[in-house]
Amino acid sequence: MKIEEIQSSVKEILSKEYPFTEKEICGRMLHLVDLTTLDGADTKGKVEGLCQKAIRYQTAAVCVYPYYASLVKDALKGTSIRTACVAGGFPASQLPLNVKLHEVEQTLEDGADEIDMVISQGAFLEGDYKRVGDEVDAIKRLCGKHRLKVILETGTLQTPENIEKASRIAIENGADFIKTSTGKTPVSATLEAVYVMANVIKKYESQGLKIGIKPAGGISTVESAIPYFKLVWSVLGREWINPLYFRIGASRLADALHAETQD
C-alpha cells in the first residue's frame, strides 16, 4: 500500500465518531501505559519514584534498563503491574547473538516479566531476513512464558513495505507484541506505521494468533496519544483495548492522561 493511501485511511479513521468521551479514553489509556525511563542518568531514586507513580496510576508496566530489574520487581511486589526491561542490545542491537542472549537471560533471572528487544536493523536493511528472524526466535525461546515485545524501529525501516515485512518476521518468530520504536531515533512512532502494523496483526488474527501492539517514542501529550487509541480500536477492535494486547510506551504521558481523568 502506498503511503498516500495509508495517510488517507488514517485520516478517515480519525474522522469517525467513537463511543467514548475524551475523558473515558484517557482513563482507559492510562492503564495501557508502560511507564518508562531509559536514560543514561537514571538513578535508583528516579526508578523508585517511577514505580510509586505506576502504583498510583495503575499503569500496565514499568519499563527500565536491565540494571534496575530487581529493584522494580521488588517495588511492584503485590501489584499487577509488570516489570518490563529493554534487553538484547538495546537500542542499536549491534551485539553478537550470544551476548544478547546472556543479557536477556540475566534480566529474566533478575525479575523481568517482559523483554523489549530491538531487531537487527542493519541486517534487515541488507536483506538478511533470516538473521533477523533467527534472533527473535532465539530470544523468544529464552523468554518462554515471559512476554516478548519486538521493536521494529519503524523510523529506520522507512517504507510501509519494510514495516509490513519486519512485522511479519517478528510475529512468525514468536513476538508477543510488535512495537514501533526505541525512542532513540529522529523518527519514532507514527500513525502510519501503527496502521501498517495493526493491519498485519489483523491478518494473523484469522489464523488464531492475537499479537499485541505498542506505539512508543515521542507520545507525550493527550492530543498525540488519543489517535493511537482510535486507530487500534478501529483496525483491531474492542478486544485489543487491554494491557494484554495494547501498550503505549511513555514517560510524561501518564501525568497528562491522569490529569484529564480528574474532575
Buried (B, 14 or more C-beta within 10 A) or exposed (E): BEEEEBEEBBEEBBEEEBEBEEEEBBBBBBBBBBBBBBEEEBEEEBBBEBBEBBBEBEBBBBBBBBEBBBBBBEBBEEEEBBBBBBBBBBBBBEBEBEEBBBBBBBBBEBBBBBBBBBBBBBBBEEEEBEBBBBBBBBBBEBBEEBBBBBBBBBBBBEEBEBBBBBBBBBBEBBBBBBBBBBBBBEBBBBBBBBBBBBBBBBEBBEEEEEBBBBBBBBBBEBEBBBBBBBBBBBBBEEEBBBBBBBBBBBBEBBBBBBEBBEE
